[in-house]
Amino acid sequence: MENFIVYNPTCVFFGKNVIQGMQKTVSPLGNKALLIYGKGSVKSNGIYDAVVKQLNDCGITIAEYSGIKANPIIDDARKAAEKGKESQADFIVAVGGGSVIDTAKLVSVCIKEPLDPWDVMKSKIKPRTNIPVIAVLTLAATGTEMNPYAVLQNHETKEKIGFGMNLMYPKYSFLDPQYTYSVPKDQTAYGIVDLIAHTLEAYFAYGDASLSDRFAESIIKEAIEIAPLLLANPENYHYRSRVMWAATCALNGSTSYGRATSGDWGVHDIGHTLSMLYDFPHGATLSVAYPAWLKLQKEKIKDRISLLGKNVFGVNNANETISEIEKFFASLNCPVSLKELGLNDSHKTEIFELLSKNKITGYHHKLEEEDYKRIVELMFGV
């Protein structure tokens, strides 16, 4: 087991109507809020009104920045940071899923200092201050509500990358499973794929951490068990709550203690390449990339893949494990090949070239040029 530090300062409020306690948390933070959200669904489902009421009832002045994309872009982070500076925001309220909260976390470290968000993402400069982020989660998927990471893309440089630091932990996160009732079936399924992918990234990182393995295996089993029930009953509170908490635990540190890093993250980088090129939903890229990556690595880490299969699916070898994962993703109506996403052989070269340009790799399982060629073929089902 590797040395590790346990640190997670985010205070999570989980359950029905927890938003009603927001006044007590925001009042001591100041009297000016920057409200960040997506493209309007929070207004149609009533979540926006509930949050604004909480802020209005304690006399908070609100500046708004809306329109955050599902695959968030650095341009919006820059504009939101400017809005925060102009309004002299004391704190940020982020209402949405991973894209909104990720953007808010990056913005939070670029308001007190005149920092460019992309320079922060590229580690060209290290922020020294922040303003607090309050997250109101509306999609169970990324785990961003209880970790210090953000992922954004830059169309100019053709990069989609992640960055994290302790200043970017949300101060408070409000998780009401009722707020996910209106999430469409496909996005719910992609969220389940995402939480499983986060767990697998930790599982295949370097380090012998048996208890973290058991946490990871349990999270995956929880997701597999509850997925068909939730997709058949999208407004069932019990099912929504189980998936929401599984997604949070998949990336709040509990699956990686004792490992050298929080995860390998090579598969996520492959998925980010696909999102960058074609704006595919994040979860759809992962349901394609993970089985392909496992096939690529099968001979190198056969025993590790087999252990996962034995403990999660009750199967005996790496081939059966990969098959079970692929079948599960397909059962959610998530794509398991790029052909299902409408791509064909003519797209192979540009995928390979961007993988190569951005030197996509994992922290533990390194990828070379020959691996890029093979992974592209495997994602097309070859």
PAKE-167365 format. One record per residue (C-alpha): residue number from 1; residue in one letter; x, y, z. Coordinates in Angstrom, 2 decimals. Example, Ala and Ser with C-alpha at 12.3 -4.5 7.8 and 13.67 -1.06 7.14 Angstrom:
<pts>
PT num residuo    east   north      up
PT   1       a   12.30   -4.50    7.80
PT   2       s   13.67   -1.06    7.14
</pts>
This chain:
<pts>
PT num residuo    east   north      up
PT   1       m    0.00    0.00    0.00
PT   2       e    1.29    3.46   -0.94
PT   3       n    1.43    6.37    1.53
PT   4       f   -1.64    8.59    1.38
PT   5       i   -3.34   11.62    2.89
PT   6       v   -7.09   11.73    3.50
PT   7       y   -8.46   15.23    2.98
PT   8       n  -11.95   16.16    1.82
PT   9       p  -13.36   19.43    3.17
PT  10       t  -16.63   19.39    1.20
PT  11       c  -19.73   19.36    3.40
PT  12       v  -22.46   17.32    1.68
PT  13       f  -26.17   17.73    2.37
PT  14       f  -27.92   14.65    0.96
PT  15       g  -31.63   13.92    0.75
PT  16       k  -35.08   15.28    0.11
PT  17       n  -35.46   19.06    0.13
PT  18       v  -31.99   19.70    1.55
PT  19       i  -31.90   22.94   -0.44
PT  20       q  -34.11   24.45    2.26
PT  21       g  -31.04   24.63    4.46
PT  22       m  -29.03   26.70    2.01
PT  23       q  -29.70   30.00    3.76
PT  24       k  -27.74   28.92    6.83
PT  25       t  -24.70   28.04    4.73
PT  26       v  -24.59   31.03    2.38
PT  27       s  -25.40   33.85    4.80
PT  28       p  -21.93   33.90    6.41
PT  29       l  -20.21   33.88    2.99
PT  30       g  -21.18   37.40    1.89
PT  31       n  -24.05   39.16    0.16
PT  32       k  -23.17   38.78   -3.55
PT  33       a  -23.48   35.52   -5.44
PT  34       l  -22.53   34.47   -8.96
PT  35       l  -25.12   31.93  -10.11
PT  36       i  -23.84   29.60  -12.85
PT  37       y  -26.04   27.12  -14.69
PT  38       g  -26.57   25.44  -18.05
PT  39       k  -28.94   26.00  -20.93
PT  40       g  -32.23   26.35  -19.14
PT  41       s  -33.49   22.95  -17.94
PT  42       v  -33.11   24.11  -14.33
PT  43       k  -35.68   26.80  -15.06
PT  44       s  -38.22   24.44  -16.60
PT  45       n  -38.01   21.90  -13.76
PT  46       g  -38.24   24.42  -10.92
PT  47       i  -34.76   23.96   -9.47
PT  48       y  -33.66   27.48  -10.48
PT  49       d  -36.63   29.04   -8.66
PT  50       a  -35.93   27.01   -5.51
PT  51       v  -32.29   28.13   -5.42
PT  52       v  -33.05   31.78   -6.18
PT  53       k  -35.67   31.84   -3.43
PT  54       q  -33.09   30.66   -0.91
PT  55       l  -30.71   33.40   -1.99
PT  56       n  -33.38   36.11   -2.09
PT  57       d  -34.71   35.18    1.33
PT  58       c  -31.38   36.05    2.92
PT  59       g  -30.84   39.23    0.91
PT  60       i  -28.20   37.95   -1.52
PT  61       t  -27.62   39.99   -4.69
PT  62       i  -27.39   37.65   -7.68
PT  63       a  -25.38   37.94  -10.89
PT  64       e  -25.99   35.17  -13.41
PT  65       y  -23.97   33.32  -16.03
PT  66       s  -25.86   30.70  -18.02
PT  67       g  -25.39   28.54  -21.09
PT  68       i  -22.69   26.11  -19.91
PT  69       k  -22.38   23.29  -22.46
PT  70       a  -22.49   19.57  -21.68
PT  71       n  -18.83   19.41  -22.74
PT  72       p  -17.75   22.66  -21.02
PT  73       i  -15.49   25.07  -22.84
PT  74       i  -12.80   27.39  -21.58
PT  75       d  -14.45   30.42  -23.23
PT  76       d  -17.39   30.14  -20.83
PT  77       a  -15.05   29.87  -17.85
PT  78       r  -13.32   33.08  -18.95
PT  79       k  -16.61   34.94  -19.41
PT  80       a  -18.01   33.68  -16.12
PT  81       a  -14.84   34.77  -14.32
PT  82       e  -15.23   38.26  -15.78
PT  83       k  -18.85   38.33  -14.64
PT  84       g  -17.72   37.34  -11.16
PT  85       k  -15.12   40.10  -11.07
PT  86       e  -17.57   42.72  -12.35
PT  87       s  -20.22   41.76   -9.80
PT  88       q  -17.65   41.44   -6.99
PT  89       a  -19.08   38.03   -6.16
PT  90       d  -18.36   36.69   -2.68
PT  91       f  -19.22   33.12   -3.63
PT  92       i  -20.50   30.98   -6.52
PT  93       v  -23.64   28.87   -6.65
PT  94       a  -23.35   26.22   -9.37
PT  95       v  -26.65   24.59  -10.32
PT  96       g  -26.23   21.66  -12.68
PT  97       g  -24.20   18.59  -13.45
PT  98       g  -20.49   18.08  -13.90
PT  99       s  -20.01   20.64  -16.66
PT 100       v  -21.54   23.47  -14.63
PT 101       i  -19.83   22.59  -11.36
PT 102       d  -16.46   21.99  -13.05
PT 103       t  -16.68   25.42  -14.68
PT 104       a  -17.63   27.04  -11.37
PT 105       k  -14.70   25.44   -9.55
PT 106       l  -12.24   26.76  -12.11
PT 107       v  -13.86   30.20  -12.06
PT 108       s  -13.63   30.28   -8.27
PT 109       v   -9.81   30.45   -8.37
PT 110       c   -9.71   33.09  -11.14
PT 111       i  -11.78   35.89   -9.59
PT 112       k   -9.67   37.33   -6.77
PT 113       e   -6.52   37.20   -8.91
PT 114       p   -6.39   38.27  -12.59
PT 115       l   -5.76   34.71  -13.83
PT 116       d   -6.60   33.19  -17.19
PT 117       p   -8.52   29.92  -16.59
PT 118       w   -6.61   28.07  -19.31
PT 119       d   -3.27   29.05  -17.79
PT 120       v   -4.56   27.53  -14.56
PT 121       m   -5.69   24.35  -16.34
PT 122       k   -2.28   24.02  -17.99
PT 123       s   -0.49   24.58  -14.65
PT 124       k    1.29   27.65  -16.00
PT 125       i    0.28   29.51  -12.86
PT 126       k   -0.89   28.35   -9.43
PT 127       p   -3.82   30.18   -7.85
PT 128       r   -3.37   31.27   -4.26
PT 129       t   -6.94   32.30   -3.41
PT 130       n  -10.52   31.41   -4.25
PT 131       i  -14.10   32.24   -3.48
PT 132       p  -16.33   29.45   -2.13
PT 133       v  -18.40   27.23   -4.45
PT 134       i  -21.80   25.91   -3.43
PT 135       a  -22.86   23.06   -5.71
PT 136       v  -26.49   22.10   -6.33
PT 137       l  -26.31   18.81   -8.19
PT 138       t  -28.81   17.93  -10.93
PT 139       l  -27.10   14.94  -12.58
PT 140       a  -25.53   11.87  -10.96
PT 141       a  -22.39   11.10  -12.93
PT 142       t  -19.10   12.89  -12.46
PT 143       g  -18.58   13.03   -8.69
PT 144       t  -17.41   16.64   -9.06
PT 145       e  -19.63   17.61   -6.13
PT 146       m  -17.14   16.10   -3.66
PT 147       n  -13.72   16.45   -5.29
PT 148       p  -11.33   19.24   -6.39
PT 149       y  -11.17   18.44  -10.13
PT 150       a  -12.46   20.12  -13.27
PT 151       v  -12.39   19.06  -16.92
PT 152       l  -12.74   21.63  -19.72
PT 153       q  -11.95   21.78  -23.41
PT 154       n  -10.26   24.36  -25.59
PT 155       h  -11.25   24.37  -29.25
PT 156       e   -8.29   26.53  -30.24
PT 157       t   -5.72   24.06  -28.96
PT 158       k   -7.92   20.98  -29.53
PT 159       e   -7.44   19.80  -25.96
PT 160       k   -9.81   18.53  -23.31
PT 161       i   -7.95   18.18  -20.03
PT 162       g   -8.43   17.92  -16.30
PT 163       f   -6.97   19.93  -13.46
PT 164       g   -7.40   19.92   -9.71
PT 165       m   -6.18   21.54   -6.51
PT 166       n   -7.43   21.76   -2.94
PT 167       l   -8.78   25.29   -3.43
PT 168       m  -11.31   23.83   -5.88
PT 169       y  -13.23   21.59   -3.51
PT 170       p  -16.84   22.80   -3.23
PT 171       k  -17.47   24.22    0.22
PT 172       y  -21.01   22.85    0.33
PT 173       s  -22.81   20.44   -1.96
PT 174       f  -26.56   19.91   -1.98
PT 175       l  -27.59   16.52   -3.33
PT 176       d  -31.33   16.00   -3.66
PT 177       p  -32.14   12.90   -5.73
PT 178       q  -35.47   14.51   -6.67
PT 179       y  -33.49   17.02   -8.73
PT 180       t  -32.48   14.20  -11.09
PT 181       y  -36.02   12.99  -11.88
PT 182       s  -36.16   14.96  -15.13
PT 183       v  -32.80   13.71  -16.46
PT 184       p  -33.52   11.85  -19.75
PT 185       k  -33.00    8.10  -19.90
PT 186       d  -29.94    8.32  -22.15
PT 187       q  -28.21   10.86  -19.90
PT 188       t  -29.05    8.77  -16.84
PT 189       a  -27.42    5.77  -18.51
PT 190       y  -24.35    7.79  -19.50
PT 191       g  -24.04    8.90  -15.87
PT 192       i  -24.00    5.28  -14.74
PT 193       v  -21.27    4.50  -17.28
PT 194       d  -19.30    7.51  -16.05
PT 195       l  -19.40    6.49  -12.40
PT 196       i  -18.30    2.95  -13.30
PT 197       a  -15.49    4.36  -15.46
PT 198       h  -14.27    6.53  -12.58
PT 199       t  -14.20    3.47  -10.35
PT 200       l  -12.29    1.45  -12.95
PT 201       e   -9.72    4.22  -13.37
PT 202       a   -8.88    3.83   -9.67
PT 203       y   -9.01    0.04   -9.85
PT 204       f   -6.35   -0.03  -12.57
PT 205       a   -4.04    2.52  -10.97
PT 206       y   -0.71    1.56   -9.41
PT 207       g   -0.76    0.31   -5.84
PT 208       d   -1.88   -2.66   -3.78
PT 209       a   -4.89   -1.39   -1.81
PT 210       s   -7.24   -4.26   -1.03
PT 211       l   -9.82   -2.26    0.92
PT 212       s  -10.00    0.36   -1.83
PT 213       d  -10.48   -2.55   -4.27
PT 214       r  -13.46   -3.73   -2.26
PT 215       f  -14.94   -0.23   -2.17
PT 216       a  -14.53   -0.01   -5.95
PT 217       e  -16.05   -3.42   -6.60
PT 218       s  -19.01   -2.59   -4.37
PT 219       i  -19.70    0.68   -6.18
PT 220       i  -19.69   -1.10   -9.54
PT 221       k  -21.99   -3.86   -8.22
PT 222       e  -24.33   -1.21   -6.79
PT 223       a  -24.53    0.53  -10.18
PT 224       i  -25.10   -2.70  -12.08
PT 225       e  -27.85   -3.79   -9.70
PT 226       i  -29.75   -0.52   -9.66
PT 227       a  -29.34    0.57  -13.32
PT 228       p  -32.18   -1.45  -14.91
PT 229       l  -34.54   -0.62  -12.04
PT 230       l  -33.84    3.11  -12.33
PT 231       l  -34.12    3.23  -16.11
PT 232       a  -37.53    1.54  -15.84
PT 233       n  -38.63    3.85  -12.99
PT 234       p  -36.89    7.22  -13.48
PT 235       e  -38.89    9.00  -10.75
PT 236       n  -38.25    6.43   -8.05
PT 237       y  -36.55    8.30   -5.20
PT 238       h  -34.85    5.23   -3.74
PT 239       y  -33.25    4.28   -7.05
PT 240       r  -32.18    7.84   -7.84
PT 241       s  -30.64    8.23   -4.39
PT 242       r  -28.60    5.03   -4.72
PT 243       v  -27.15    6.05   -8.06
PT 244       m  -26.47    9.60   -6.89
PT 245       w  -24.48    8.46   -3.85
PT 246       a  -22.64    5.80   -5.86
PT 247       a  -21.54    8.46   -8.36
PT 248       t  -20.31   10.70   -5.54
PT 249       c  -18.35    7.90   -3.86
PT 250       a  -16.83    6.80   -7.17
PT 251       l  -14.65    9.93   -7.23
PT 252       n  -14.46   11.36   -3.71
PT 253       g  -11.20    9.56   -2.91
PT 254       s  -12.53    6.43   -1.22
PT 255       t  -11.59    4.13   -4.13
PT 256       s   -8.01    5.38   -4.43
PT 257       y   -6.56    5.51   -0.91
PT 258       g   -3.40    3.42   -0.88
PT 259       r   -2.71    3.87   -4.58
PT 260       a   -0.01    6.04   -6.11
PT 261       t   -2.53    8.30   -7.90
PT 262       s   -6.28    8.85   -7.91
PT 263       g   -6.44    6.66  -11.03
PT 264       d   -4.84    5.77  -14.33
PT 265       w   -7.06    8.12  -16.41
PT 266       g   -5.85    6.89  -19.80
PT 267       v   -9.37    5.84  -20.81
PT 268       h  -10.80    9.20  -19.84
PT 269       d   -8.17   10.92  -21.99
PT 270       i   -9.22    8.75  -24.92
PT 271       g  -12.84    9.67  -24.28
PT 272       h  -11.94   13.35  -24.05
PT 273       t  -10.33   13.10  -27.47
PT 274       l  -13.60   11.81  -28.93
PT 275       s  -15.61   14.55  -27.19
PT 276       m  -13.19   17.17  -28.45
PT 277       l  -13.52   16.00  -32.04
PT 278       y  -17.23   15.18  -32.24
PT 279       d  -18.90   16.64  -29.14
PT 280       f  -20.19   13.22  -28.10
PT 281       p  -21.69   12.87  -24.60
PT 282       h  -18.92   12.03  -22.15
PT 283       g  -20.51    8.78  -20.98
PT 284       a  -20.95    7.59  -24.57
PT 285       t  -17.24    7.99  -25.22
PT 286       l  -16.44    5.93  -22.12
PT 287       s  -18.78    3.05  -22.97
PT 288       v  -16.85    2.78  -26.25
PT 289       a  -13.35    3.40  -24.92
PT 290       y  -13.30    1.23  -21.80
PT 291       p  -13.96   -2.17  -23.39
PT 292       a  -11.48   -1.28  -26.15
PT 293       w   -8.81   -0.30  -23.59
PT 294       l   -9.36   -3.49  -21.62
PT 295       k   -8.90   -5.54  -24.80
PT 296       l   -5.70   -3.61  -25.52
PT 297       q   -4.34   -4.26  -22.02
PT 298       k   -5.69   -7.79  -21.66
PT 299       e   -2.40   -9.67  -21.85
PT 300       k   -0.50   -7.13  -19.74
PT 301       i   -2.93   -7.07  -16.82
PT 302       k   -4.82  -10.31  -17.31
PT 303       d   -4.83  -11.20  -13.62
PT 304       r   -6.13   -7.80  -12.56
PT 305       i   -8.96   -7.87  -15.09
PT 306       s   -9.78  -11.43  -14.06
PT 307       l   -9.95  -10.41  -10.38
PT 308       l  -12.46   -7.69  -11.27
PT 309       g  -14.53  -10.22  -13.20
PT 310       k  -14.49  -12.76  -10.40
PT 311       n  -15.51  -10.29   -7.68
PT 312       v  -18.05   -8.27   -9.66
PT 313       f  -19.52  -10.60  -12.27
PT 314       g  -18.64  -14.05  -10.96
PT 315       v  -16.71  -14.99  -14.11
PT 316       n  -13.37  -16.73  -14.43
PT 317       n  -11.08  -14.88  -16.84
PT 318       a  -10.23  -11.58  -18.52
PT 319       n  -12.13  -12.32  -21.73
PT 320       e  -15.34  -13.06  -19.84
PT 321       t  -14.86   -9.92  -17.70
PT 322       i  -14.54   -7.67  -20.74
PT 323       s  -17.54   -9.35  -22.34
PT 324       e  -19.67   -8.76  -19.22
PT 325       i  -18.72   -5.07  -19.09
PT 326       e  -19.50   -4.64  -22.77
PT 327       k  -22.84   -6.44  -22.42
PT 328       f  -23.79   -4.29  -19.44
PT 329       f  -23.06   -1.05  -21.28
PT 330       a  -25.05   -2.31  -24.26
PT 331       s  -27.96   -3.21  -21.96
PT 332       l  -28.15    0.48  -21.03
PT 333       n  -28.42    1.34  -24.75
PT 334       c  -24.98    2.95  -24.56
PT 335       p  -22.70    2.55  -27.60
PT 336       v  -19.84    0.06  -27.45
PT 337       s  -18.34    0.95  -30.82
PT 338       l  -17.75    4.18  -32.71
PT 339       k  -19.88    2.87  -35.57
PT 340       e  -22.89    3.12  -33.26
PT 341       l  -22.07    6.82  -32.89
PT 342       g  -22.16    7.32  -36.66
PT 343       l  -18.43    7.22  -37.40
PT 344       n  -16.74    5.13  -40.08
PT 345       d  -13.27    4.24  -41.32
PT 346       s  -12.77    7.74  -42.73
PT 347       h  -12.59    9.09  -39.17
PT 348       k   -9.79    6.82  -37.99
PT 349       t   -6.93    9.06  -39.11
PT 350       e   -8.11   12.20  -37.32
PT 351       i   -8.74   10.28  -34.10
PT 352       f   -5.26    8.75  -34.26
PT 353       e   -3.66   12.12  -35.07
PT 354       l   -5.28   13.89  -32.11
PT 355       l   -4.39   11.05  -29.73
PT 356       s   -0.83   11.38  -30.97
PT 357       k   -0.72   15.20  -30.93
PT 358       n   -1.93   15.37  -27.33
PT 359       k    0.23   12.40  -26.24
PT 360       i   -2.70   10.64  -24.64
PT 361       t   -1.61    8.18  -21.96
PT 362       g   -2.30    6.92  -18.46
PT 363       y   -0.45    7.58  -15.23
PT 364       h    0.26    3.87  -14.75
PT 365       h   -0.43    2.12  -18.06
PT 366       k    1.53    4.14  -20.60
PT 367       l    0.32    4.34  -24.20
PT 368       e    2.57    4.53  -27.25
PT 369       e    1.89    5.28  -30.92
PT 370       e    1.22    1.62  -31.73
PT 371       d   -1.31    1.56  -28.90
PT 372       y   -3.13    4.53  -30.46
PT 373       k   -3.47    2.67  -33.74
PT 374       r   -4.77   -0.44  -32.01
PT 375       i   -7.17    1.38  -29.70
PT 376       v   -8.74    3.17  -32.68
PT 377       e   -9.30   -0.16  -34.42
PT 378       l  -10.74   -1.70  -31.25
PT 379       m  -13.16    1.21  -30.78
PT 380       f  -14.49    0.46  -34.26
PT 381       g  -14.96   -3.16  -33.27
PT 382       v  -12.04   -4.50  -35.28
</pts>
